[in-house]
Amino acid sequence: MTVEESNRQHDVTYYTVAEAAFFLGAVMLVNSLRVTGNEGKIVVVDMGLAPDQRRLLESHAEVISPSQTIHPTPGTMKPYPYLLGATGTVVVIDSDIVVTARLDDALDLARNGKVVAAPAWLESVRHRWFAEWEEALELRAPLRREEWFHNGFVVVSTDRWPRLLKRWWEVCGLVPTEQALLKNQPFNAPDADSLNALMMSEFPRSALALLPEGYEAFGGDVVIENVQTLRCTLRGRPTGLLHYPDRPKPWQNPGWLRVGATAFAPIMRRLLFASDVPLRVEPSDVPLWLRPSATGRAALMVLAAANWTIGWASHHLPERTRNRVRNWRRTAVRRAQLSKNPTASGVAGRRRIHASAWGWAAVAATLVSAVGLGILTILDSVRTSAELSLDVFGVSLPAMR
């Protein structure tokens, strides 16, 4: 990296929020920033990291315990940099994102007065809008109907828009979080809906700059061109960010079930274990199939075959059924979030099941599920009615994207 490139990021601070379940994601985020040559301070807001997790992150990032919390859901803490007195160019980035390129273009847009974000992937989501936002969030200007965008990566200059983080923090505190992840609710995505509502009311639309299509891509959709440099493409165009929203995350024990997760494994291994990354974890900290060993590679081969089978089967099911499965997964995630103790001590004190046991259990379960899904796909190819076939056999697929 040249001196000029380094100077372009001297005023940049990256902020992310992490809890124990997102620790490996936070490690990969930090390492990916450095591998791709992105300089600048990194701040991690600790929403429930275990002590050993925090110690590792502190070796290369500032880890802070928030003095105030809005809700137990970590996402609503994204605008917390406001309370830290953030200055300069602020990058709010999710801890389930891997950076695959230098971010200079996005940073320059922010310095020139734009609030930078990525467009939503689905056309239907871009039309998300609820009149209820205006009253519930006590907006100070009429709500306009405009395009809804993702907020996993937001860049803003505090010199150009000094009020944005403060207002985002304030309206996040008004969000009815019991609606989180519930289909067709005005606050299905509390942190994203609150920021979108602000940008559709109190801030001019001309302030928003949406990055090009494919700049932020779903991690399971890309082609990995170079594992060492993290270069990836989507439909032939280079990506800047790889995102794995929803759960399970690809680094978690059941993560191999996600679309493309096993194909994404080389990047995860590179960012968790390579000799040139600033943060390295122990193999025992990750599921068996992610470990850089002969056993790990063998487990990955088995799970990759099952992942392909699941993906093939899901693409041959009716859209209505796929949506039903996605909604089931999101509901399950919400219940899990509501049932867990939000305090750091509670997270650290919970009994941990050894990763290797989970890994071998996953391999055994995969062999069974692969056979079952193979039978399903045969039935699928000859059925005359997909809905009738599913109703008769009572099929329930694993959670998908």
N, C-alpha and C positions, 0 to 999 in steps of 0.2 A: 504494500500500500504506500502511495506517495504521500509526501508532506501535505500537498494540496488536498488530497482526499481526506486525510486525517483532520485537517482544519475545517473541512465542511461539516464535521459532526462535533465540533468542540462545544457547541451550546445545547447538545441533545441529551435528554435523559429518558430512558426507557423505564416504564412502570408496568409491573404485572402483579396479579393477585394469585396467591397459591395456598392450597391446603395440602394435607398429607397425601391425598389421592392424586394430586396434581404435581407432586414433587418431581417425578421423572420428566414430566412435561416441562417444568420450569428449568430443569437442568438442560434439556435439549434446546429450549429457547435461548438460554444464555450462551451455550456453546455454539449454536447456529449463528447468532449475532457476530461472534468473534471469528468463526470460520469464514464467514462471508465478508469480513473486513469492516463491519459496522462498529464504530467506536462510540464512546459516550458512556455516561454513568448508567448503571442498572440498579433499580430499586425494586425489591420484592416486598409486597404487603403480606405479612404472615397472618393467614386466617385459619391456622390450625396445623402448622408443620410440626413434626416430631423433632425433639432436640437434636438428634443426629442429622436430620435433613437440613435443619436450619444452619447447623455448623458448617456443613459442606457449602451451602449457598453463600454463606457469609465470607467464604474465602475469595469470592470474586464479585460479590454484589453487596449492596447495602440492604439488609433485611430489617424491616421495622414492624413493630407490633402496633396496630392502630389504637389510638387513644379513644376513638369513637367508632361505633359500627352502626350501620343503618338497619340492616336485616342480617339474619344468619346466612343468607345466600351470598356467596363471595362475589358474584357478578355485580351486585349493586355497590360494591366498594371500588369499582373502576375509577370514579372521579375523586377518590381520596387524595390524589396529589394536590388538590386544592388546599387541604388542611396542612399539607407539608410545605406550603409556600412555594410551589413549583414555579420555576421561571425558565425563560428561553423556549426552546422547541421541545414540547412534551409529546412523547409517544406512549399511548396507552395500548398495550398489546396483551392478548390472551395468552395464558400459560399452556395452551394446547396448540400453539402455532410454532412452526419451524420456519425460520427465515432462510431463503434460498438465494438471495442476491443482495447487493448493496441497495440501500433505501434512499439514496440521494435525491432521486426525482420527487419522491413523496415529501421529503424534508424541505426541499426547495419550494414546493408548492405552499407548504405551511408558512415558510418565512415570507412568502409573497402575499400572505393574507388569506389563504384558503384553509378551511377545515377539511382535512383529508380523510377519506374512508373508502371502503370497498363496496361495490354494489352487491345486492343480494343475488344468490345464484339462480333462484327460481323466479320466473316471471310473475307467478301468482303471488309470491311473497312481496314483490316490489309494490304491489297495490295495497298492502296492509295499511289500514287507516281506521281509526275509531274516533267518533265525535266525543266520546266519554273522556278522552285524554285531556281536553281543555279544562273541564271542571275538576276532575280528579287531581290533576297536577297543578291546578291554580295558575295556569299559564297567563302571562301578562300581555299577550297579544292574540288576536284571532287565529284559530288553527286553519292552516291551508292544506289542501289535499295535494300531496307531492310524493315522489318516489321514496319508498322505505329502503334503508341501506343497512348493511352489516356494521357492527361496532366492535368486532374483535381486534381491529387495528384502526386507531384514530390518532391523527397527528394534528396538533394545534400549536400555534405560537401564542404564548401568553402576552407578548407585546402587542399582537394584533387583536386578540380576542380575550382580554383579561377577565371577562365575566363568565366565560363558557363553563369552565370546570366548576366554578361556584354554583351556577344555576343547575348544572347537571347533578351535583351533589344534593342540592336542595330538593329537586323534583324526584330523585331516587328515593328520598325519605318519605315521599307521599304515595309511592306505588303500593297498591294492595298485593303483597307478595303471595297471598293464598291463590292467586290466579296463575302463578308461574308454571310454565310447561303444560297448561291445560289448553286443549284445542279450542280455537275460536274465541278466546278471551281477550279483552283489550290489553291486558298486561301479561300475555303469554311469555314474553321475553322482557322482563322488567327493566334491565339496564338499557337494552337496545330501544325499547319503546319510549322510554323517557328521553333519551337523546334525540331520537327521531322527532318526537313531539316538539322539542325545543327548536330544532332546525326547521320545523314546519310552522313556526309561529314567531318566536322572539328574535330569531336571527334570519337575515335575508338569505334566500336560496342561492343567490350569487356567491355567498361565502363558501358554499359546499363544493368540493372537487372530488368526484368519484373516480377512482383509479380504473384503468382499462379492464375490460372483461378478461378474466383469467389471471390477473395479477395475484389475487387471492384465490386459491384453488382448493377443492376438497382433496385431502391427501391420498384418497383411494382412486382418484381419477387420472393422476399424472403419469408421465413417463419419466423415469429416473435416467437422466443422460450421463451424469457423472457423480458417483457417490462421494468422492473426495471433496469436490467443490460444492456439492449439494445442488448442482444445476439440474432443474427439472423443467419439463415442458408440458403444456396442455394444448392439444390440437396444434402442435408445432410451434407454439409461442412460449417464450421463457416465463416462468412464474417468479413472483417475489416472495410469496407466503404460501405455506401449506397449512391448512386448517383441518382439524378433526373435531367438529362440534358434536354435541350429544355424548351419550355414554353407551357402552363402555368405551374408554379411551384405548387406543391401539397398544399402549404400553401396559395395560392392566391385564390380569389373568385371563378374563374372557374376551380380551381385545381382539383375538384372532378371528372372532366372528364378524367383525366389521368389514365392510366392503374394502378390498385392497389393502387391508392391514398387514397381511403376511408379505405382500409385495413391497410394502413400506419398511419392512424389517431392516434391510441393509442400511437405510438412513438412520434408523433408531440406534442400531448397533454402533454405527460410525460416531454418532453424537454422544453416546453413553460410555464408550470404551476406548476410542482411538487415542493414541499417544499424544496427539497435538491439540487436544481440547483442554480448556482450563479446569473443567469439572469432570471427574470420573467417578463412577459408582462401582460398587462391588457386584459381581455376577449374581450373588445371592439376593440382591435387591430387586431383580427383575424376574419375570416369568421364565420358566425353563426354555421356552422356544425362542427367547430373545438373547440367550447367553452366547458369548463368542467361544463356543466349544463344540466338539464333535457331537456330543449329546444334544446340545442346543440346536445345531444344524439339522440333525436327524428329526427332532421334534418339529422343527419348522417345516420340513418337507411334508410330513404327515398332515400338519394343520393347513399348509398351503393347498394341498389337494382337497381337503374338506372345505376350505374357504371358497375355492373355485366352484365346487359342487353347489354350495349354498348360494353363491352369486348367480350361477347359471339357473338354478331352480327359481330364485326370486324374480329374475327377469322374465320368466315364462309364466308368472302368475299375473292375474288381472291387477290393474292399478288400484282398484278398490281394496283388494286384499293386502297389497303391499302397504297402503296407507294405514290399514287397520293394524298391521304389525308395528309400524313406526309409532303410531299413537299409543299402542300398548307399552312399548319400550319407554316412551317419554313419561307416561304415567307412572311406570315402575321407578324411573329415576327420581321423579318428584317425591314419591313416597319415601324413597331411601333418604333423600335430602332432608325431609321433614322429620324423619325418625331419628337421625343421628344427632349426637351432642355437638353443638356448634363451637364449644370452647376448645381451646388448644389443649388443655389438660385432658379433656375427654378424648380427644383424638389420639394423643400420645399414650393414654392409658389403656386404650382398647387392645385386646389380645390380638396379635398378628399371627395369621396362619402362614407357615413357611412357604415361600414361593415355589420351591421344587415340588412340594406335595400338590399344589394347585396345578403345576405344569403337567405332572404325570396324570393327574385326574383329567386334565383337558385332553391329553392325547388319547386316553382310554375312551372318553366320551366322544371324541371325534370319530373314532373307528365305528362306533355304534351309529352316530348321527349320519356319517357318510353313507352307510348302507341304507339307512332309512330314507335319506334324501335321494339316493339313487333310485329306489323304488318309486318315490314320489315323482321324480322327473320322467320315469317311464310311463307312469299313469298320466302324467300331465300331457305327454306327447300324443296320447291316443284318446284323450277324453273329448267328448262332444260339447261339454259345458264345464268351464273351469269352476264357476261358482257352485254348480251342482256337485262336482267331484269333491270340492273342499268341504261342503256341508255334509256329505255322506260319510267321509272318512274322518271328519273332525280334526283336520290338520292344524297344527300350531307350530309355526316356524320360529327359529331363534331370532332375536332382535337384529334388525338390519339397519342400514343407514336411513 
